[in-house]
């Protein structure tokens, strides 16, 4: 199979021999000046990408007393932030407005701000293609922005999740395209993001931050930078180790969720309650960690990151067979949920085709508004193809694009629940009225065990 990495369709020639503008930046021969500026909180920071990773990081730097420019190509984000409005669930409007008001955070679409930056942090998306190959388009685009303004003494840090070798094999040569040399003229490091949207317990502050530079100086600079926002910084030997650590974390979850999903399907055939099985196994104080089944995996990490590693090992003529198998199982779950709904309706003398189904929750996880790679969207698409009339309610997602057009969240009234032939719980948001749902619905397929400990012949668990 031909191997490829998706690159941007841009006419920018990164190898153009353009002169490097003289600046008053720190000397490329000595990182001590930049290190001192970082430690004293005087370094000028620019963050490229203001999504679920870049915006919280920007605000954290701002709260730590650093001056931050947040750069994004999405003008809607810039306008929203400039008005003091947050589009990230975990960030309040006041947090944005306060930092803009005191000048610590400036959102912008102008890449020219990179010219004066001492540190640039790249936090752009790294999705995959339809054939599950790495799509580094956004990294290439970010590199294009940086190289136009790269100057001696600058530190560049990549945070985007990617395969081992990206920092040195892809980003480094892109940044060197106009004559500056990594390790001599500028510094390059990698620090994987560890954001868990909707998790109030573990934040950027109390989650250890892995860092590694291409050179020892770069590692020291990156560590000093993140010490402003993280209680613990963990240096590792090479960027490849740091890149692989991130993939290891998410592959661990990916594989164990795959195991839980397969066990759920097998326990279903045996007539055993998988949820009770997991709870019983979890009483063992060693050697077991509970993972739970569901309608599939979603979000910006778990469904994508393992395939970056699986793609990379093909260079060694190897296969990540366990990762691929877990992916097959997790990808199968939306179909399994639809089959479960069809069987439940059939047991009550109803056909799936022509039925009216109410879906509860379309975000990829509870208590967030993010629908990226959400298995709920796949379940809805499959139901539509089978001729089902689908409505949904999600207090965090008022509207989303689903194939042919937008779908809008319904008000969760008792009559809406009663008239549905089946209610499917796909995302267990904490603020859903589960008591009312259990009392009013004639049939429920609960893929998240959200109704536990409620029982009844009308409640079908995954």
C-alpha positions as CSV (number, residue, x, y, z in Angstrom):
1,X,0.0,0.0,0.0
2,X,1.3,3.4,-0.9
3,X,2.3,5.5,2.1
4,X,1.5,9.2,2.3
5,X,1.1,12.1,4.6
6,X,-1.5,14.6,3.7
7,X,0.2,18.0,3.0
8,X,-1.4,21.4,2.5
9,X,-2.3,22.6,-0.9
10,X,-0.4,25.9,-0.7
11,X,1.8,27.8,-3.1
12,X,4.1,29.0,-0.3
13,X,7.6,27.9,-1.1
14,X,9.2,27.1,2.2
15,X,12.6,26.7,0.6
16,X,12.7,30.2,-0.9
17,X,16.0,31.8,-0.2
18,X,14.6,34.9,1.4
19,X,16.8,37.1,3.6
20,X,16.4,36.8,7.4
21,X,15.5,40.1,8.9
22,X,17.7,41.4,11.6
23,X,15.9,41.7,15.0
24,X,16.7,42.7,18.5
25,X,16.1,39.1,19.6
26,X,18.4,37.2,22.0
27,X,21.7,35.8,20.6
28,X,21.4,32.5,18.8
29,X,24.7,31.4,20.3
30,X,23.4,31.6,23.9
31,X,20.1,30.4,25.3
32,X,20.7,32.0,28.7
33,X,19.1,35.3,27.8
34,X,15.9,33.6,26.6
35,X,15.9,31.3,29.6
36,X,16.1,34.3,31.9
37,X,13.3,36.1,30.1
38,X,11.1,32.9,30.4
39,X,11.8,32.4,34.1
40,X,11.1,36.1,34.9
41,X,7.8,36.0,32.9
42,X,9.0,38.5,30.4
43,X,9.0,36.2,27.3
44,X,6.5,37.1,24.7
45,X,4.4,34.0,23.9
46,X,2.4,33.2,20.7
47,X,0.0,30.2,20.6
48,X,-1.1,29.0,17.2
49,X,-4.4,27.3,17.3
50,X,-7.1,28.4,19.8
51,X,-9.1,25.2,20.2
52,X,-9.6,22.8,23.1
53,X,-5.8,22.8,23.7
54,X,-4.5,26.2,22.6
55,X,-7.1,28.4,24.2
56,X,-6.8,26.9,27.8
57,X,-3.0,27.0,27.4
58,X,-3.1,30.6,26.3
59,X,-5.2,31.7,29.3
60,X,-3.0,29.7,31.7
61,X,0.0,31.5,30.5
62,X,-1.9,34.8,30.8
63,X,-2.9,34.0,34.3
64,X,0.7,33.2,35.1
65,X,1.6,36.8,34.2
66,X,3.0,36.2,30.7
67,X,1.9,38.2,27.6
68,X,0.2,36.0,25.1
69,X,-1.0,36.4,21.5
70,X,-3.4,33.7,20.5
71,X,-3.4,33.1,16.7
72,X,-6.1,31.4,14.8
73,X,-7.3,31.4,11.2
74,X,-11.0,31.0,12.2
75,X,-12.3,34.6,12.4
76,X,-15.3,33.5,14.3
77,X,-13.1,32.4,17.2
78,X,-11.2,35.7,17.2
79,X,-14.4,37.7,17.2
80,X,-15.9,35.7,20.0
81,X,-12.8,36.0,22.1
82,X,-12.4,39.7,21.5
83,X,-15.9,40.1,22.8
84,X,-14.9,38.2,26.0
85,X,-17.0,35.1,25.0
86,X,-15.6,31.6,25.4
87,X,-16.6,28.7,23.1
88,X,-14.8,26.1,25.3
89,X,-17.0,24.3,27.9
90,X,-14.3,24.4,30.6
91,X,-13.6,28.2,30.3
92,X,-15.9,30.9,31.6
93,X,-16.5,34.1,29.7
94,X,-15.1,36.1,32.6
95,X,-11.8,34.2,32.4
96,X,-11.4,35.4,28.8
97,X,-12.6,38.9,29.3
98,X,-10.4,39.5,32.4
99,X,-7.2,38.6,30.5
100,X,-8.1,40.6,27.4
101,X,-8.9,43.6,29.6
102,X,-5.6,43.5,31.4
103,X,-3.7,42.9,28.2
104,X,-2.3,39.5,29.1
105,X,-4.1,37.8,26.2
106,X,-4.7,39.1,22.7
107,X,-6.6,37.0,20.2
108,X,-5.7,37.7,16.6
109,X,-5.7,36.4,13.0
110,X,-2.6,38.3,12.1
111,X,0.5,36.0,11.8
112,X,2.6,39.1,11.9
113,X,2.5,38.9,15.7
114,X,5.0,36.0,15.5
115,X,7.7,38.4,14.4
116,X,8.0,39.7,18.0
117,X,7.4,36.4,19.8
118,X,10.1,34.8,21.9
119,X,8.2,31.5,22.1
120,X,5.7,30.0,19.7
121,X,3.6,27.1,20.8
122,X,1.8,25.1,18.0
123,X,-1.5,23.6,19.1
124,X,-3.2,22.7,15.8
125,X,-5.4,19.7,15.0
126,X,-3.9,16.5,13.6
127,X,-6.8,14.4,12.3
128,X,-6.5,11.4,10.0
129,X,-7.8,10.8,6.4
130,X,-10.6,8.5,5.4
131,X,-8.0,5.8,5.1
132,X,-6.7,6.5,8.6
133,X,-3.4,8.0,7.5
134,X,-1.9,11.0,9.3
135,X,-3.1,14.4,8.1
136,X,-0.5,16.9,9.0
137,X,-2.0,19.7,6.9
138,X,-2.4,22.0,9.9
139,X,1.2,21.4,11.1
140,X,2.5,22.4,7.6
141,X,0.3,25.5,7.7
142,X,1.5,26.5,11.1
143,X,5.1,25.9,10.0
144,X,4.5,28.2,7.1
145,X,3.4,30.9,9.4
146,X,6.3,30.5,11.8
147,X,9.1,30.3,9.2
148,X,7.9,33.6,7.7
149,X,8.8,35.2,11.1
150,X,11.3,32.9,12.6
151,X,14.2,34.7,14.1
152,X,17.4,33.9,16.0
153,X,16.8,33.0,19.6
154,X,13.1,31.8,19.2
155,X,11.8,28.7,20.9
156,X,9.2,26.7,19.0
157,X,7.2,24.0,20.8
158,X,4.9,21.6,19.1
159,X,2.0,20.3,21.2
160,X,-0.1,18.6,18.6
161,X,-0.5,14.8,18.9
162,X,1.4,13.0,16.2
163,X,3.6,10.0,15.3
164,X,7.1,9.6,16.7
165,X,9.6,11.6,14.6
166,X,7.3,14.4,13.5
167,X,9.1,17.1,15.4
168,X,12.5,16.3,14.0
169,X,11.7,14.7,10.7
170,X,8.9,17.1,9.6
171,X,8.8,20.3,11.6
172,X,12.5,20.8,12.0
173,X,13.4,20.8,8.3
174,X,10.4,23.1,7.5
175,X,11.6,25.6,10.0
176,X,15.2,25.4,8.7
177,X,14.0,26.1,5.1
178,X,15.2,29.7,5.1
179,X,18.7,29.2,6.5
180,X,18.3,29.2,10.3
181,X,19.7,26.1,12.0
182,X,17.8,24.3,14.8
183,X,19.9,24.1,17.9
184,X,22.2,26.9,16.8
185,X,19.9,29.7,15.7
186,X,16.5,28.7,17.2
187,X,15.3,26.0,19.6
188,X,12.7,23.3,19.0
189,X,10.8,21.1,21.5
190,X,7.8,18.8,21.8
191,X,5.3,18.7,24.7
192,X,2.2,16.6,24.2
193,X,-1.1,18.0,25.3
194,X,-2.9,16.1,28.0
195,X,-6.3,17.9,28.0
196,X,-9.3,16.0,29.2
197,X,-12.3,18.2,28.4
198,X,-15.0,18.2,31.1
199,X,-12.7,16.8,33.8
200,X,-12.8,19.1,36.8
201,X,-10.3,17.0,38.8
202,X,-7.3,17.0,36.4
203,X,-6.4,20.2,34.7
204,X,-3.3,21.7,33.0
205,X,-2.1,22.8,36.4
206,X,-2.1,19.4,38.2
207,X,-1.4,17.1,35.3
208,X,2.3,16.4,34.8
209,X,3.7,18.0,31.6
210,X,6.1,16.0,29.5
211,X,8.7,18.0,27.6
212,X,11.7,17.2,25.4
213,X,13.8,19.4,23.2
214,X,15.8,18.6,20.1
215,X,18.8,19.8,22.1
216,X,19.5,20.0,25.9
217,X,19.1,23.8,25.7
218,X,15.6,23.4,24.1
219,X,14.6,21.0,26.8
220,X,15.6,23.4,29.5
221,X,13.8,26.3,27.9
222,X,10.6,24.3,27.4
223,X,10.7,23.0,30.9
224,X,11.1,26.6,32.2
225,X,8.2,27.7,30.1
226,X,5.7,25.1,31.3
227,X,6.8,25.5,35.0
228,X,4.7,28.7,34.8
229,X,1.5,26.6,34.3
230,X,2.1,23.1,35.5
231,X,3.0,21.9,39.0
232,X,5.2,19.1,37.6
233,X,7.3,19.1,34.5
234,X,8.7,15.8,33.3
235,X,11.7,16.1,30.9
236,X,12.4,13.0,28.7
237,X,15.4,12.2,26.5
238,X,14.1,12.9,23.0
239,X,11.0,14.3,21.3
240,X,10.4,10.9,19.9
241,X,9.9,9.6,23.4
242,X,7.6,12.4,24.2
243,X,5.6,11.8,21.0
244,X,5.3,8.1,21.7
245,X,4.3,8.7,25.4
246,X,1.2,10.5,24.2
247,X,0.3,7.8,21.7
248,X,0.9,5.1,24.4
249,X,-1.5,6.9,26.8
250,X,-4.3,7.0,24.3
251,X,-3.6,3.6,22.8
252,X,-3.9,2.1,26.3
253,X,-7.4,3.5,26.6
254,X,-8.3,2.6,23.0
255,X,-7.3,-1.1,23.5
256,X,-9.0,-1.4,26.9
257,X,-12.2,0.2,25.7
258,X,-12.1,-2.3,22.8
259,X,-11.8,-5.1,25.3
260,X,-14.7,-3.8,27.3
261,X,-16.8,-3.5,24.1
262,X,-16.0,-7.0,23.0
263,X,-16.8,-8.3,26.4
264,X,-20.2,-6.5,26.4
265,X,-21.1,-8.1,23.1
266,X,-20.1,-11.6,24.2
267,X,-21.8,-11.2,27.6
268,X,-24.9,-10.1,25.7
269,X,-25.0,-13.4,23.9
270,X,-24.5,-15.3,27.2
271,X,-27.2,-13.3,29.0
272,X,-24.8,-11.8,31.5
273,X,-24.9,-8.2,32.7
274,X,-21.5,-6.7,31.7
275,X,-21.9,-3.8,34.0
276,X,-22.3,-6.0,37.0
277,X,-19.3,-8.0,35.8
278,X,-17.1,-5.0,35.6
279,X,-18.2,-3.7,39.1
280,X,-17.5,-7.1,40.5
281,X,-14.0,-7.3,38.9
282,X,-13.2,-3.8,40.1
283,X,-13.4,-4.9,43.7
284,X,-10.0,-6.5,43.2
285,X,-7.5,-4.0,44.7
286,X,-4.7,-4.9,42.3
287,X,-4.2,-6.1,38.7
288,X,-7.4,-4.7,37.3
289,X,-8.5,-1.3,36.1
290,X,-12.2,-0.8,35.1
291,X,-13.0,0.3,31.5
292,X,-16.5,0.6,30.4
293,X,-18.3,-0.3,27.1
294,X,-20.3,2.2,25.1
295,X,-21.6,3.0,21.6
296,X,-18.1,3.6,20.3
297,X,-15.2,6.0,20.9
298,X,-15.1,9.7,20.0
299,X,-13.2,12.9,20.5
300,X,-10.0,14.3,19.2
301,X,-7.7,11.6,20.7
302,X,-8.9,8.0,21.3
303,X,-10.3,7.3,17.8
304,X,-7.3,8.9,16.0
305,X,-4.0,8.7,17.9
306,X,-3.5,4.9,17.9
307,X,-3.7,5.0,14.1
308,X,-0.8,7.4,13.9
309,X,1.3,4.8,15.6
310,X,-0.1,2.0,13.5
311,X,0.8,3.9,10.4
312,X,4.3,4.8,11.6
313,X,5.3,1.2,12.3
314,X,4.6,0.2,8.7
315,X,8.0,1.7,8.0
316,X,9.5,-1.2,9.8
317,X,7.3,-3.6,7.9
318,X,5.4,-4.3,11.1
319,X,1.8,-4.2,12.1
320,X,0.1,-2.9,15.3
321,X,-2.3,-5.9,15.2
322,X,-3.8,-5.4,18.7
323,X,-4.4,-1.7,17.9
324,X,-6.0,-2.5,14.6
325,X,-8.2,-5.2,16.2
326,X,-9.3,-2.8,19.0
327,X,-10.2,-0.3,16.3
328,X,-12.3,-2.8,14.4
329,X,-14.2,-3.6,17.6
330,X,-14.8,0.0,18.6
331,X,-15.8,0.9,15.0
332,X,-18.3,-1.9,15.1
333,X,-20.2,-0.6,18.2
334,X,-22.5,1.9,16.4
335,X,-23.8,-1.0,14.3
336,X,-24.1,-3.2,17.4
337,X,-26.2,-0.4,19.0
338,X,-28.5,-0.2,16.0
339,X,-28.9,-4.0,16.1
340,X,-29.7,-3.9,19.8
341,X,-32.4,-1.3,19.2
342,X,-33.8,-3.3,16.3
343,X,-34.0,-6.5,18.4
344,X,-35.6,-4.6,21.3
345,X,-38.3,-3.2,19.0
346,X,-38.8,-6.6,17.3
347,X,-39.4,-8.2,20.7
348,X,-42.3,-5.8,21.2
349,X,-43.7,-6.4,17.7
350,X,-42.3,-3.3,16.1
351,X,-40.1,-2.7,13.1
352,X,-37.0,-0.6,13.1
353,X,-38.0,1.0,9.8
354,X,-40.7,3.6,10.3
355,X,-40.2,3.8,14.1
356,X,-39.7,7.0,16.0
357,X,-36.5,7.1,18.1
358,X,-35.3,9.7,20.5
359,X,-31.5,9.9,21.0
360,X,-30.3,11.4,24.2
361,X,-26.8,12.9,23.9
362,X,-24.8,13.5,20.8
363,X,-21.5,14.8,22.3
364,X,-18.7,12.3,22.3
365,X,-18.5,12.3,26.1
366,X,-20.6,13.5,29.0
367,X,-20.9,17.2,30.0
368,X,-19.1,18.6,26.9
369,X,-20.4,20.1,23.6
370,X,-17.7,18.5,21.4
371,X,-19.2,16.2,18.7
372,X,-15.9,15.3,17.0
373,X,-15.8,11.7,16.0
374,X,-18.8,11.1,18.3
375,X,-20.3,7.6,17.9
376,X,-23.7,9.1,18.5
377,X,-23.5,10.7,15.0
378,X,-22.7,7.4,13.5
379,X,-25.6,5.7,15.2
380,X,-28.0,8.5,14.0
381,X,-26.6,8.1,10.4
382,X,-27.2,4.3,10.5
383,X,-30.7,4.8,11.9
384,X,-31.6,7.3,9.1
385,X,-30.4,4.8,6.5
386,X,-32.7,2.2,7.9
387,X,-35.7,4.5,7.6
388,X,-36.0,5.6,11.2
389,X,-37.4,9.0,12.2
390,X,-34.8,10.3,14.6
391,X,-35.0,13.2,17.1
392,X,-32.4,14.1,19.6
393,X,-31.9,16.0,22.8
394,X,-28.6,17.3,24.1
395,X,-28.4,20.2,26.6
396,X,-24.8,20.9,25.4
397,X,-25.3,20.6,21.6
398,X,-28.2,22.7,20.4
399,X,-27.4,22.0,16.7
400,X,-25.0,19.9,14.6
401,X,-24.5,19.1,11.0
402,X,-25.5,15.5,10.1
403,X,-25.0,14.6,6.5
404,X,-27.8,16.3,4.6
405,X,-28.2,19.2,6.9
406,X,-28.6,20.5,10.4
407,X,-30.3,18.7,13.3
408,X,-31.7,20.6,16.2
409,X,-32.0,19.5,19.8
410,X,-35.6,19.0,21.0
411,X,-36.9,20.1,24.3
412,X,-37.0,17.1,26.6
413,X,-40.6,17.2,27.6
414,X,-42.6,14.2,28.9
415,X,-44.7,14.0,25.8
416,X,-41.6,13.9,23.5
417,X,-40.3,10.9,25.6
418,X,-43.6,9.1,25.7
419,X,-44.3,9.2,22.0
420,X,-40.9,7.8,21.1
421,X,-41.0,4.1,20.1
422,X,-37.5,3.8,21.7
423,X,-35.2,6.2,23.6
424,X,-31.4,5.6,23.2
425,X,-29.0,7.0,25.8
426,X,-25.8,7.5,23.9
427,X,-24.1,10.2,26.1
428,X,-24.7,10.2,29.8
429,X,-24.8,13.9,30.5
430,X,-25.2,14.5,34.3
431,X,-28.0,17.1,33.9
432,X,-30.5,14.8,32.1
433,X,-33.7,13.9,34.0
434,X,-33.1,10.2,34.2
435,X,-36.0,9.6,36.6
436,X,-38.5,11.2,34.2
437,X,-37.0,9.3,31.3
438,X,-37.2,6.0,33.0
439,X,-40.8,6.7,34.1
440,X,-42.1,8.0,30.7
441,X,-40.3,6.0,28.0
442,X,-41.9,2.8,26.8
443,X,-38.5,1.3,25.7
444,X,-35.0,2.5,26.5
445,X,-31.7,1.2,25.2
446,X,-29.1,2.4,27.7
447,X,-25.6,2.2,26.2
448,X,-23.9,4.0,29.2
449,X,-25.6,2.4,32.2
450,X,-26.9,5.8,33.0
451,X,-30.1,4.5,34.5
452,X,-28.5,2.2,37.1
453,X,-29.7,1.0,39.5
454,X,-33.1,1.4,37.9
455,X,-34.5,-1.8,36.5
456,X,-37.5,-2.8,34.4
457,X,-38.5,-4.8,31.4
458,X,-38.5,-1.6,29.3
459,X,-34.8,-0.9,30.1
460,X,-32.3,-2.7,27.8
461,X,-28.7,-2.3,28.7
462,X,-25.7,-2.6,26.3
